[in-house]
């Protein structure tokens, strides 16, 4: 029987969460009869967090490539891979479904979660456990949106605390006290704090590449690797009711909700367009009215101008007539003067 885990509790306030840091002692596996022989595990986490290494270690295989959830792939979900493990005469089939890493610059987190929801029609519908992989040195500000998206998805999907296993990777160089302090700090972190509190198990996961170690270190880390895998196996095989990722009814409900949202968005856009159209038409009508008013005023001014020109002409004619009359009067005056002179 392989060696397994010892539980370390950080504080009383985390008593409902298993904090697994230092794997010591042996595990007395006492499983209830209701443990499922088929255990389905979905792996999810940030890109480059070590999901593939963990799944390969648990299944004792090399079927998960480190690029299976990375940028080179064009798929958001990958064909489930399974393996068997025998414990106390009971054979369990552990089936892993890998997902594309969150934070991939080529694929949005929403598309990945949507692909997971579409699993309702596949054989991997019911999930017993969710393996959440986070690399400790990547829980920083630039990953906050991805961690928030992950937390929101797990909450909306309805996974229970006992189904969530949080594996923190790349902690090889830290001492147990440093790991404990780091985990305690994360419980109060504004971004990942909720995720840590949601998880039923938080586990320090150390799975170094043994081929890259010298002989002395390889022996030490081989034993530690076995303890880590054993601990992880125990946690995965703990009895837990499976959750259907998405029933057809729920899926259709979401489709209808999205359709309704689109209809509402369309109606709002239509109203906005109608308001803009009416505003533009009002502006056009005002411009047209202003144009008609200006045209009418121009016509009036033209008529006034014509009348003024006619009046000026009449005035000139009268002036001419006046001059003619003066001339005639002067002529008559001269004639009268002559007549008077003749009479005198």
Order of alpha helices (4+ residues) and beta strands (2+ residues): beta-beta-alpha-beta-beta-alpha-beta-beta-alpha-beta-alpha-alpha-beta-alpha-beta-alpha
